[in-house]
Amino acid sequence: MLNYAEGNKKHTGMGFWVVFDDTQREYGSEEKAAEYYDEAEKQGWTVFSMANDWKTIYEDGVTKTELPALKPPLRTPRKTPLSAGWSVRDASGEENL
């Protein structure tokens, strides 16, 4: 989407990359943030840092809590013809995936 916003010649625009690098007020990740900064620099994107560019992330009185553990799905996914290894053929009999 950033490439489209900044590279579209017909509809010019500007893209911004928000990096979730605030580990105190948000669920940021320093490791992921470093990857994002590297990519943004390679692409020439404008970056906003939640740690450095945001004075307030949440209103007063809101506190950061631990993320809940991921729960397993309520049911196991059913097999579809393609996941079961079946192939799809068009009217001519050619395999068409």
QUIVEN-V967362 format. One record per run of one state. SS is the DSSP state (alpha for helix, beta for strand, coil for the rest). FROM is the first residue (numbers start at 1). TO is the last residue. If there is no record, write none. Layout:
BEGIN
ss,from,to
SS,FROM,TO
SS,FROM,TO
END
This chain:
BEGIN
ss,from,to
coil,1,1
alpha,2,7
coil,8,15
beta,16,19
coil,20,29
alpha,30,43
coil,44,45
beta,46,49
alpha,50,53
coil,54,88
beta,89,89
coil,90,94
beta,95,95
coil,96,97
END
